């Protein structure tokens, strides 16, 4: 493990501090960057996420993807947790905290909007960041791609009706542009680039007859993958620097049930993966796919339904801020528990 990965939590912590500091110092610069978006998908963030996941796409061996069908249990676990458990536990926690435990701390209108934002996060499983989490746990790159792809297909059909059911809204307008562009930017383009790169490197291996070109390329790309993650963290926290500083109590109140949800879902998937006797390289990504969120889609729908400055939009943004530090802690747990899986 290189110096970047060994001290990743330190780099992320410094990136969070740097993002907030830079966002307060140069808010206009971050606002300009924030405006560079298509259908609520920020182009600069997309580039950094692309840098993160491209090395993992190079690792994908399409000749081995057919083997995923020989061990479908990990895929079944991911689907069940993402679509039959996670949205409903998120809604339950939102109602418990903002209609119950925190009822005296927030006004009723804001409380309902916070709950709505949490629900939108719960119904939007991760598409992009999960690739970097899988890589950090040495997950099966081929299996992770299939898990993400299946989730994306299900999301097309299930996002609107589940959101409508839990929000009590009869007509959810899904921003299909956001969904489509995100999948293209975060999955399709880096996947195509990875396929082309791998093909060329394998061709170079055959000519050189040493088999080292691919391994050398992946080793050289590893630091760039982490740099992409850190740059993304700086931008995300820079975008929300003023909100973090001006209203820390509300941020904290929203973060509490979101963190409980994340660790709770992780525990459910972790125990289930153990009972199902999944190998570590499949169990790890399955745990992380179930706990992370497709925040671009959640933010876009929250803004569309409730407005840019609504409590729902704020809740989805808090989900973004909480996700990276929490997911790193889960990566650490997975890596330390390798001996528990076959």
Buried (B, 14 or more C-beta within 10 A) or exposed (E): EEEBBEEBEEBBBBBBEBBBBBBBEBBEEBEEBBEEBEBBBBEBBBBBBBBBBBBBBBBBEEEEBEEBEEBEBBBEBBBBBBBEBBBBBBBBBBBBBBEEEBEEEBEEEBBBBBBBBBBBBBBBBBBBBBBBBBBBBBBBBBBBBBBBBBBBEBBEEBBBEBBBBBBEEEEBEBBEEBBBBBBBBBBEBBBEBBBEBBEEBBEBBEEEEEEEBBEEBBEEBBBBBBBBBBBBBBBBBBBBBBBBEEEEEBBEBBBBBBBBBBBBBBEBBBEBBBEBEBBBBBBBBBBBBBBBBBBBBBBBBBBBBBEEEBBBBBBBBBBBBBBBBBBBBBBBBBBEBEEEBE
